[in-house]
Amino acid sequence: MATGPEVTFDGLMDAHGPALRALLRHLCRRPQDVDDVWQETALRVWRSLHKRPWLRDPRAWLATIAYRATLDHAARQPVVASEAGDRADHASPTAHDVAVLAERRLQVRHALAALPAESRALVALHYTAGLSLRETAAALGLPVGTVKSRLHAALNTLRGELE
């Protein structure tokens, strides 16, 4: 994909859309919010593309827009207890393997949901969106050292929850 002035909305969304949706699935507390935030993200990209005709790193730019759209959406929503609408990945051949995998995924989702919003966003941006530490820091407006220490703390919390 081109990253110069010929970058188009369709090209960006075709190349980075699946990764953005995966990021939003991790950032949004409720699965039904993903589509709303996805639409808001796409709208913001469309409106901002002319301001950034040359994108050095479109993935980081798009992840930052998605993260901010998630924050704005969450601020407009009432706080509601998390629904247990988790779906298991049934790729394993045996019923036992499927059950074990589903239980583990549910545990990870609950552990991630238990993190504070800032920590959850940090983990999602760095691991789900695949942003580097520097890109994650830029997306969150934090120094790299702060991102490292908060990421370390978040991972320790997740390990403790999953043991």
Order of alpha helices (4+ residues) and beta strands (2+ residues): alpha-alpha-alpha-alpha-alpha-alpha-alpha
